[in-house]
Amino acid sequence: MNSKPIKIILTGATGMVGEGVLMECLENPSVSEVLSVSRKPSGKTHAKLKEYLVPDFLAVDLNDENLKGYDACFFCAGISSIGMSEEDYTKITYDTTVHFAKAVLHQNPGMVFTYVSGSHTDSTESGKTMWARVKGKTENTLKKMDFKGAYNFRPGFMKPVDGQVNVKWFFKPFIWLFPVLLPSKSLTLHEVGRAMIHAVQQGYPTSVLEIRDIKRLAQ
């Protein structure tokens, strides 16, 4: 394993997954710096944390030097497809992710990119479920890009980190229940964050990581 501390770009810090991964990165001695790229401030302060506010991810310049000097990007931003057309969901989920991936790769040749996809994502891009097709298309495009490693994380239920702010109210009553009833389908966001860090340091044999892979890599 590479023991050199790593510098990370992270998106989605104002959402549950991104905030949990950010908190793991800030606590983890393997990470020396985190640049949070978001549309609004995370509300957190830490010696390792820098923030870069971007109103429109699709408008990020490929030559933006604010993104230069990093070992990895943890792309944790995402939205629910509920109530959205396929066109609108594709713009936010596929177009935004791929454009940002091109920008960070342009500034950091050979970096590692990890993308939070979802359980049951459709790699064939041809199934009946809209969000799964779009996520599958996103995964497939990222795998074809010239990253040192591109890892698509497909987590199930994720238990938030203690102290998280960005947890939906309707989610809170079930936080303790899922890991007890469905341990094989549950992860903690500490595990997700550690697995991302370990993917940068040591790699992983497959580009698509299901729950069991994330657990294994987090150890």
C-alpha positions in Angstrom: 0.0 0.0 0.0 1.2 3.5 -0.8 1.7 5.2 2.5 2.1 8.8 1.1 -0.8 11.0 2.2 -3.2 11.8 -0.6 -5.0 14.9 -1.7 -8.6 14.6 -2.7 -11.2 16.5 -4.6 -14.7 15.7 -3.3 -18.2 16.6 -4.6 -21.5 16.4 -2.8 -20.4 17.5 0.7 -23.8 19.0 1.3 -25.5 15.7 0.7 -25.6 12.7 3.0 -23.1 10.5 1.2 -20.6 13.3 0.4 -20.8 14.7 4.0 -20.1 11.2 5.5 -17.2 10.5 3.1 -15.8 14.0 3.8 -15.9 13.4 7.5 -14.0 10.1 7.1 -11.4 11.9 4.9 -10.9 14.7 7.4 -10.4 12.1 10.2 -8.2 9.7 8.2 -4.4 10.2 8.5 -4.0 8.9 4.9 -5.6 12.1 3.6 -3.6 15.3 3.7 -6.0 17.7 2.0 -9.6 17.8 0.7 -10.9 20.3 -1.8 -14.7 20.3 -1.5 -16.2 21.4 -4.8 -19.9 22.4 -4.4 -22.6 24.9 -5.3 -22.9 26.0 -1.6 -20.6 25.9 1.5 -20.4 22.6 3.4 -20.6 24.5 6.8 -17.5 22.7 8.0 -14.1 24.0 8.9 -11.0 21.9 9.3 -7.2 22.4 8.7 -7.3 19.8 5.8 -10.4 21.3 4.1 -10.5 23.8 1.3 -13.7 24.8 -0.5 -14.3 25.8 -4.1 -17.8 27.1 -4.9 -19.0 26.3 -8.4 -22.5 27.6 -9.4 -22.7 25.3 -12.5 -20.6 22.1 -12.8 -21.2 22.1 -16.5 -19.5 25.4 -16.8 -16.3 24.3 -15.1 -13.3 25.2 -17.4 -11.1 22.2 -18.4 -8.1 24.6 -17.7 -9.3 25.5 -14.2 -6.1 25.4 -12.1 -8.1 25.3 -8.8 -8.5 21.6 -9.6 -4.8 21.0 -10.1 -2.5 19.0 -7.8 -4.8 16.2 -6.6 -4.5 12.4 -6.5 -8.1 11.5 -6.6 -11.7 12.7 -7.1 -14.5 11.2 -4.9 -17.6 12.1 -6.9 -20.4 11.8 -4.3 -22.9 14.3 -5.7 -26.2 13.0 -7.0 -30.0 13.4 -7.0 -33.1 11.2 -6.9 -34.7 10.5 -10.2 -38.2 10.7 -8.7 -40.4 13.0 -10.7 -37.7 13.8 -13.3 -37.7 13.2 -17.0 -34.9 11.1 -18.5 -33.6 14.1 -20.3 -33.3 16.2 -17.1 -31.9 13.3 -15.0 -29.3 12.6 -17.7 -28.2 16.2 -17.8 -27.6 16.2 -14.0 -26.3 12.7 -13.5 -24.4 11.9 -16.7 -23.5 15.2 -18.4 -22.4 16.9 -15.1 -20.4 13.9 -13.9 -18.6 13.3 -17.2 -17.8 17.0 -17.7 -16.4 17.3 -14.2 -14.4 14.1 -14.7 -12.8 15.5 -17.9 -11.9 18.7 -16.0 -10.2 17.0 -13.1 -8.4 14.5 -15.4 -7.2 17.4 -17.6 -5.6 19.0 -14.6 -4.4 15.7 -13.0 -3.3 13.1 -15.5 -3.2 9.7 -13.9 -5.6 10.5 -11.1 -8.0 8.0 -9.5 -11.8 8.7 -9.9 -14.4 7.1 -7.7 -18.1 7.5 -8.5 -21.0 6.8 -6.2 -23.4 5.0 -8.4 -26.1 2.7 -6.9 -27.1 -0.9 -6.3 -28.8 -2.4 -9.3 -27.3 0.0 -11.8 -27.8 -1.2 -15.3 -24.4 -1.7 -17.1 -26.2 -2.7 -20.3 -27.9 0.8 -20.5 -30.9 -0.9 -22.0 -33.2 -2.0 -19.0 -36.6 -0.7 -18.1 -35.5 1.4 -15.1 -34.5 4.9 -16.2 -32.2 5.9 -13.4 -30.3 2.6 -13.7 -29.8 3.1 -17.4 -28.4 6.6 -16.9 -26.1 5.5 -14.0 -24.9 2.6 -16.2 -24.1 4.9 -19.0 -22.2 7.1 -16.6 -20.2 4.2 -15.2 -19.3 2.9 -18.6 -18.1 6.3 -19.8 -15.9 6.9 -16.8 -14.3 3.4 -17.2 -13.3 4.4 -20.8 -11.5 7.6 -19.6 -7.8 7.7 -19.1 -7.8 7.6 -15.3 -5.2 5.7 -13.4 -8.2 3.9 -11.9 -12.0 4.5 -12.3 -14.1 2.8 -9.6 -17.9 2.8 -9.6 -19.2 2.3 -6.0 -22.6 0.6 -5.8 -23.6 0.9 -2.1 -26.9 -0.1 -0.6 -28.1 1.3 2.7 -25.4 3.6 4.2 -25.4 4.4 7.9 -24.4 8.1 8.4 -21.4 9.1 10.4 -22.1 10.4 13.9 -22.6 14.1 13.8 -23.8 14.4 10.3 -26.1 17.2 9.5 -27.3 16.2 6.0 -29.6 13.3 6.9 -33.2 13.3 5.7 -35.7 13.4 8.6 -37.6 10.4 7.2 -34.4 8.4 7.1 -33.5 8.8 10.7 -35.9 6.3 12.3 -34.5 3.5 10.2 -30.8 4.1 10.7 -30.4 1.6 13.5 -32.7 -1.0 11.9 -31.2 -1.7 8.5 -27.7 -2.9 9.7 -29.4 -5.2 12.2 -32.0 -6.7 9.8 -29.9 -6.6 6.5 -26.2 -6.6 7.5 -25.2 -7.9 4.0 -26.9 -5.0 2.3 -25.7 -2.3 4.7 -22.6 -0.2 4.9 -21.4 2.7 7.1 -20.2 5.9 5.4 -17.0 5.4 7.3 -16.6 2.1 5.3 -17.4 3.9 2.0 -14.9 6.6 2.7 -12.1 4.2 3.8 -12.8 2.0 0.7 -12.4 5.1 -1.5 -9.1 6.0 0.1 -7.8 2.4 -0.2 -8.8 2.3 -3.8 -6.4 5.3 -4.4 -3.6 3.7 -2.4 -3.8 0.1 -3.5 -6.3 -0.2 -6.3 -8.9 -2.9 -6.7 -9.3 -5.8 -9.2 -12.7 -4.7 -10.5 -14.0 -1.3 -11.6 -17.5 -1.9 -10.3 -17.7 -2.4 -6.5 -20.8 -3.9 -5.0 -21.5 -3.9 -1.2 -19.2 -6.9 -0.5 -16.4 -5.3 -2.4 -16.7 -2.0 -0.6 -16.6 -3.9 2.7 -13.6 -5.8 1.7 -11.7 -2.8 0.5 -12.6 -0.8 3.6 -10.7 -3.2 5.9 
